[in-house]
Amino acid sequence: MTRSEKPFLRALAGEALARPPVWLMRQAGRYLPEYRAVRARAGSFLDLCYNPELAAEVTLQPIRRYGLDAAILFSDILVVPHALGQALDYVEGEGPKLAPVTDAAGIGRLSADRLHDVLGPVYETVGRVAGLLPPEVALIGFAGAPWTVATYMVEGGGSKEYAAVKGLAFGAPETFARLVDLLVDATSAYLLRQIAAGAETVQLFDSWAGVLPAAEFDRWVIAPTRRIVDAVRAGAPGVPIIGFPRGAGLLYERYLAGTGVDAVGLDGSVPLDWAARALQPKAAVQGNLDPVFLVTGGDPMIRAADAIVDALGRGPFVFNLGHGVQQRTPPEHVGALVEHLRRKG
Ligand SMILES: Cc1c2[nH]c(c1CCC(=O)O)Cc1[nH]c(c(CCC(=O)O)c1C)Cc1[nH]c(c(CCC(=O)O)c1C)Cc1[nH]c(c(C)c1CCC(=O)O)C2
């Protein structure tokens, strides 16, 4: 199958398909026993991200188990700050911990000099997976968007209030802009290398886009994303770009117009009729089943999935979740959902 015939890529190009293509954010991961087995062999989570053989294996696990329409590179959004020189550790049960970068001096210590050396194994993973995928399955590369990656870099990990990163962005915008500029350039270069290695589309995860006031959203979400979109388009014409500004609410419309992405990932809170009316005429949409439906399973999950397909399936649409698969998800619920979607259309 040539690229343009893969169902997932046809949907991203604007085609309405009888059966919606499906993949799931965080489709590889700890809810799968076969992932936990490889993870135990790899050592640390970062060791796994930088091990092309094992990272390729976990990328392929959900494809083998469920026959999804796309594989997403197994890596993490925080390998970019790591490759820029920021110390990073994943603490079991607590999530990522970074040595926080809070001021101009900290930003000045970061450097892109070793970016592609550190991320070389990721490109190798992409190349391996590209050579092993079934012909109808597309390969997605990804990165975190600058705002979301910066939240982890400045806060030193996950956050509830975003006080430190907002404090820097609102209180010292010229300083924060230097960090964002560094991330725009590194992320653009990173995505272009993934595409050169075999990624057929790329997704920008902006998981914390929804915590900013509208004017700051324009400055720190839309503008940097636009620069990445322009750089990727210039270096890899024709490769579709998916943006996922989680929690953007009404600002989804402005995001779409302002960034120029080809498709948007919808979080679970986006009303389906509004998305069909306001977004889908301008771009492919992807989403948006609340991941807890996959935890609970059964009829409620099937009904919620049907409502999404009924509302969005007549336009360019990719079935997905509104956020990542949760760790406590029973793998057979994912199987039941994918089987159900396959019978549609
Ligand atoms: C914010 C964010 C991160 N990482 C990511 C995001 C954006 C999407 C989102 O909002 O969820 C993106 C990501 N992280 C991972 C992938 C792999 C590909 C996939 O299957 O989707 C992708 C696309 C693997 C991972 N990334 C991580 C794991 C778990 C690590 C382990 O196996 O111990 C996996 C499989 C660790 C991670 N990485 C991150 C956090 C907050 C955590 C800890 C929380 C958690 O464990 O779920 C940062």
Ligand as a Chemical Component Dictionary entry (heavy atoms), coordinates in Angstrom:
data_LIG
# 
_chem_comp.id                   LIG 
_chem_comp.type                 NON-POLYMER 
_chem_comp.pdbx_formal_charge   0 
_chem_comp.three_letter_code    LIG 
# 
loop_
_chem_comp_atom.comp_id 
_chem_comp_atom.atom_id 
_chem_comp_atom.alt_atom_id 
_chem_comp_atom.type_symbol 
_chem_comp_atom.charge 
_chem_comp_atom.model_Cartn_x 
_chem_comp_atom.model_Cartn_y 
_chem_comp_atom.model_Cartn_z 
_chem_comp_atom.pdbx_ordinal 
LIG C1  C1  C 0 2.626  15.048 29.323 1  
LIG C2  C2  C 0 3.228  13.903 28.549 2  
LIG C3  C3  C 0 4.357  13.113 28.953 3  
LIG N1  N1  N 0 4.573  12.197 27.944 4  
LIG C4  C4  C 0 3.653  12.350 26.941 5  
LIG C5  C5  C 0 2.822  13.447 27.274 6  
LIG C6  C6  C 0 1.745  14.024 26.401 7  
LIG C7  C7  C 0 0.473  13.251 26.472 8  
LIG C8  C8  C 0 -0.213 13.314 27.796 9  
LIG O1  O1  O 0 -0.652 14.409 28.192 10 
LIG O2  O2  O 0 -0.343 12.247 28.415 11 
LIG C9  C9  C 0 3.565  11.625 25.665 12 
LIG C10 C10 C 0 3.923  10.203 25.632 13 
LIG N2  N2  N 0 4.467  9.427  26.616 14 
LIG C11 C11 C 0 4.638  8.147  26.167 15 
LIG C12 C12 C 0 4.222  8.109  24.810 16 
LIG C13 C13 C 0 4.427  6.852  23.960 17 
LIG C14 C14 C 0 3.664  6.542  22.828 18 
LIG C15 C15 C 0 2.217  6.115  23.076 19 
LIG O3  O3  O 0 1.956  4.919  23.214 20 
LIG O4  O4  O 0 1.332  7.006  23.046 21 
LIG C16 C16 C 0 3.755  9.381  24.473 22 
LIG C17 C17 C 0 3.155  9.879  23.173 23 
LIG C18 C18 C 0 5.173  7.007  26.918 24 
LIG C19 C19 C 0 5.238  7.040  28.391 25 
LIG N3  N3  N 0 5.612  8.095  29.194 26 
LIG C20 C20 C 0 5.640  7.704  30.505 27 
LIG C21 C21 C 0 5.280  6.333  30.573 28 
LIG C22 C22 C 0 5.239  5.483  31.830 29 
LIG C23 C23 C 0 6.631  5.152  32.264 30 
LIG C24 C24 C 0 6.844  3.724  32.745 31 
LIG O5  O5  O 0 6.676  2.776  31.960 32 
LIG O6  O6  O 0 7.203  3.581  33.904 33 
LIG C25 C25 C 0 5.027  5.913  29.253 34 
LIG C26 C26 C 0 4.647  4.550  28.784 35 
LIG C27 C27 C 0 6.033  8.562  31.666 36 
LIG C28 C28 C 0 5.545  9.941  31.685 37 
LIG N4  N4  N 0 5.787  10.882 30.715 38 
LIG C29 C29 C 0 5.150  12.054 31.030 39 
LIG C30 C30 C 0 4.499  11.873 32.267 40 
LIG C31 C31 C 0 3.660  12.922 32.970 41 
LIG C32 C32 C 0 4.760  10.572 32.688 42 
LIG C33 C33 C 0 4.375  9.936  34.018 43 
LIG C34 C34 C 0 2.932  9.612  34.075 44 
LIG C35 C35 C 0 2.669  8.236  33.523 45 
LIG O7  O7  O 0 3.412  7.338  33.892 46 
LIG O8  O8  O 0 1.696  8.086  32.776 47 
LIG C36 C36 C 0 5.170  13.268 30.191 48 
# 
loop_
_chem_comp_bond.comp_id 
_chem_comp_bond.atom_id_1 
_chem_comp_bond.atom_id_2 
_chem_comp_bond.value_order 
_chem_comp_bond.pdbx_ordinal 
LIG C1  C2  SING 1  
LIG C2  C3  DOUB 2  
LIG C2  C5  SING 3  
LIG C3  N1  SING 4  
LIG C3  C36 SING 5  
LIG N1  C4  SING 6  
LIG C4  C5  DOUB 7  
LIG C4  C9  SING 8  
LIG C5  C6  SING 9  
LIG C6  C7  SING 10 
LIG C7  C8  SING 11 
LIG C8  O1  DOUB 12 
LIG C8  O2  SING 13 
LIG C9  C10 SING 14 
LIG C10 N2  SING 15 
LIG C10 C16 DOUB 16 
LIG N2  C11 SING 17 
LIG C11 C12 DOUB 18 
LIG C11 C18 SING 19 
LIG C12 C13 SING 20 
LIG C12 C16 SING 21 
LIG C13 C14 SING 22 
LIG C14 C15 SING 23 
LIG C15 O3  DOUB 24 
LIG C15 O4  SING 25 
LIG C16 C17 SING 26 
LIG C18 C19 SING 27 
LIG C19 N3  SING 28 
LIG C19 C25 DOUB 29 
LIG N3  C20 SING 30 
LIG C20 C21 DOUB 31 
LIG C20 C27 SING 32 
LIG C21 C22 SING 33 
LIG C21 C25 SING 34 
LIG C22 C23 SING 35 
LIG C23 C24 SING 36 
LIG C24 O5  DOUB 37 
LIG C24 O6  SING 38 
LIG C25 C26 SING 39 
LIG C27 C28 SING 40 
LIG C28 N4  SING 41 
LIG C28 C32 DOUB 42 
LIG N4  C29 SING 43 
LIG C29 C30 DOUB 44 
LIG C29 C36 SING 45 
LIG C30 C31 SING 46 
LIG C30 C32 SING 47 
LIG C32 C33 SING 48 
LIG C33 C34 SING 49 
LIG C34 C35 SING 50 
LIG C35 O7  DOUB 51 
LIG C35 O8  SING 52 
# 
